[in-house]
């Protein structure tokens, strides 16, 4: 989806454990929105277990509950059924039932969400991988970009993790304006079954990210 421009001599520093967890959730969401999960991924989510809730965090248990519900849905769902649902929801014939592109939700004021995102990626030294047809403002691609900002890119010449301020800026510019509207569209679409649970979990995760950035 995206990859760093060559950075000779760039030093890699491993992210803190809590940041690695954040990056892993972004990676999972990127995978789920890029394509329907196969049987192996459904099983992995189902077997992942429940999330611990630290004191003072997620007081209503919403995030942990949403994860548990997603796990149960992953255990119950057939991979073929999920693939058909993904196709109907996000691909369709001619036009999808729900768009996963920022440009469908962010009003254009002279510059589209895609153009603004590409300008940000250029400043960050990131670019779409050769051969990838998905536009950069697809939810899967934006989640992957957040993963790279948090955990860096693999390889000795990969981009290192970015400072929290850069993560906050990117999140505020390229996820906050539209991700909740997108998740709402998925949840209320009559076609959505498994992906209703994915969208609910996404909303809770993004809300935690938003609130955490606000107090840093």
C-alpha positions in Angstrom: 0.0 0.0 0.0 2.6 2.5 1.1 6.4 2.2 1.5 9.1 4.6 2.6 11.4 6.3 0.2 15.0 5.1 0.6 16.6 6.4 3.7 20.3 5.4 3.7 21.7 5.1 7.1 18.4 5.6 8.9 18.5 4.3 12.4 15.7 2.0 13.6 14.4 2.2 17.1 11.9 -0.4 18.3 8.6 1.1 19.4 7.5 0.9 23.0 5.3 -2.2 23.8 2.1 -0.1 24.0 2.9 1.5 20.6 3.6 -1.9 19.1 0.1 -3.0 20.2 -1.4 0.1 18.6 0.6 -0.7 15.4 -0.7 -4.3 15.4 -4.3 -3.1 15.7 -3.8 -0.8 12.7 -2.2 -3.6 10.8 -5.2 -5.8 11.5 -7.7 -3.1 10.5 -5.7 -2.5 7.3 -5.9 -6.2 6.5 -9.6 -6.4 7.2 -10.5 -3.4 5.0 -8.1 -4.3 2.2 -9.8 -7.7 1.6 -12.1 -10.2 3.3 -10.3 -12.3 5.9 -9.5 -15.8 5.0 -10.2 -18.8 7.3 -6.8 -18.6 8.9 -7.3 -14.9 9.8 -10.8 -15.6 11.1 -9.4 -18.3 13.3 -6.5 -16.1 14.5 -9.0 -13.4 15.6 -11.3 -15.9 17.2 -8.4 -17.4 19.2 -6.8 -14.1 20.2 -8.5 -14.0 23.6 -10.0 -11.1 25.5 -8.3 -7.8 26.0 -7.3 -6.7 29.5 -8.8 -3.4 30.7 -6.4 -1.4 32.8 -7.6 0.8 35.6 -9.0 4.1 34.3 -9.0 2.9 30.7 -12.1 2.0 28.7 -14.3 2.5 31.8 -17.4 1.2 30.0 -15.6 -1.8 28.6 -16.7 -0.8 25.1 -13.4 -1.5 23.4 -12.9 -4.8 25.1 -16.5 -5.8 24.5 -16.3 -4.9 20.8 -13.1 -7.0 20.5 -14.8 -10.0 22.2 -17.9 -9.6 19.9 -15.6 -9.5 16.8 -13.8 -12.6 18.1 -17.1 -14.5 18.4 -18.2 -13.3 15.0 -14.9 -14.5 13.5 -15.4 -17.9 15.1 -18.9 -18.2 13.8 -18.4 -16.9 10.3 -17.6 -18.9 7.2 -14.8 -17.4 5.1 -16.7 -17.7 1.9 -19.7 -15.9 3.4 -17.4 -13.1 4.6 -15.9 -12.8 1.2 -19.3 -12.5 -0.4 -20.2 -9.8 2.1 -17.1 -7.9 1.4 -17.7 -8.0 -2.3 -21.3 -6.8 -1.9 -20.4 -4.1 0.6 -17.2 -2.6 -0.7 -16.9 -3.7 -4.3 -20.3 -4.3 -5.9 -21.2 -4.1 -9.5 -20.7 -0.6 -10.8 -20.9 1.0 -7.4 -20.2 -0.3 -3.9 -22.9 -0.1 -1.1 -20.3 1.6 1.2 -17.2 3.5 0.1 -14.0 3.0 2.0 -12.4 6.1 0.5 -11.9 9.3 2.4 -12.9 11.3 -0.7 -16.4 10.0 -0.4 -16.9 11.6 3.1 -14.7 14.7 3.2 -16.2 17.7 1.5 -13.9 19.1 -1.2 -12.9 22.8 -0.7 -10.7 23.1 -3.7 -8.4 20.2 -2.9 -9.6 16.6 -2.6 -8.8 14.4 0.4 -6.7 12.2 -1.9 -4.6 15.2 -3.1 -4.1 16.4 0.5 -3.1 12.9 1.6 -0.6 12.5 -1.2 1.0 15.8 -0.3 1.3 14.7 3.3 2.9 11.4 2.2 5.4 13.3 0.1 6.4 15.3 3.2 6.7 12.1 5.2 8.8 10.4 2.5 6.2 7.7 1.9 4.7 6.6 -1.4 2.3 4.0 -2.8 4.0 0.7 -3.5 4.5 -0.1 -7.2 1.8 -2.3 -8.6 -0.8 -1.4 -6.0 -4.0 -0.2 -7.5 -5.7 0.9 -4.3 -5.7 4.7 -3.9 -4.0 6.1 -0.9 -7.2 7.5 0.8 -8.6 4.0 1.1 -9.2 3.1 4.8 -6.9 0.1 4.5 -4.1 2.3 3.2 -4.6 5.0 5.8 -4.5 2.4 8.6 -1.3 1.0 7.1 0.3 4.5 7.0 -0.6 4.9 10.7 1.1 1.5 11.4 4.2 2.7 9.6 4.3 6.0 11.5 4.0 4.1 14.8 6.2 1.1 14.3 8.3 2.1 11.3 8.9 0.0 8.1 10.8 -3.3 8.0 14.3 -3.6 6.7 17.5 -1.8 7.6 16.7 1.1 5.2 13.1 1.3 6.3 11.5 4.4 7.8 11.9 4.6 11.6 8.9 5.2 13.9 7.8 8.8 13.8 7.3 11.1 16.8 4.0 11.2 18.5 3.4 14.7 17.3 3.6 13.5 13.7 1.3 10.6 14.4 -1.2 13.0 16.0 -1.1 15.4 13.1 -1.6 12.7 10.5 -4.4 11.1 12.5 -6.2 14.4 12.9 -5.8 15.4 9.3 -6.5 12.1 7.5 -8.6 9.9 9.8 -10.7 12.0 12.2 -12.6 13.9 9.5 -14.2 10.8 8.0 -13.4 7.5 9.7 -16.4 7.6 12.1 -18.8 8.5 9.2 -17.4 5.6 7.2 -17.9 3.2 10.1 -21.4 4.5 10.7 -22.2 3.8 7.0 -21.0 0.2 7.4 -22.9 -0.4 10.6 -26.2 0.9 9.2 -25.9 -0.9 5.8 -28.4 -3.8 5.7 -25.8 -5.9 3.8 -23.3 -5.7 6.7 -23.1 -8.7 9.0 -19.5 -9.5 9.9 -18.3 -6.1 8.9 -20.8 -4.5 11.2 -18.7 -6.0 14.0 -15.5 -4.8 12.3 -16.9 -1.3 12.1 -17.9 -1.2 15.7 -14.5 -2.3 16.8 -12.9 0.2 14.5 -15.0 3.0 16.0 -14.0 2.2 19.6 -10.3 1.9 18.6 -10.3 5.2 16.7 -12.1 6.9 19.6 -9.4 5.7 22.0 -6.7 7.0 19.6 -8.4 10.3 19.3 -8.9 10.7 23.0 -5.3 9.6 23.8 -3.8 12.1 21.3 -6.0 14.8 22.9 -4.4 14.4 26.3 -0.8 13.9 25.2 
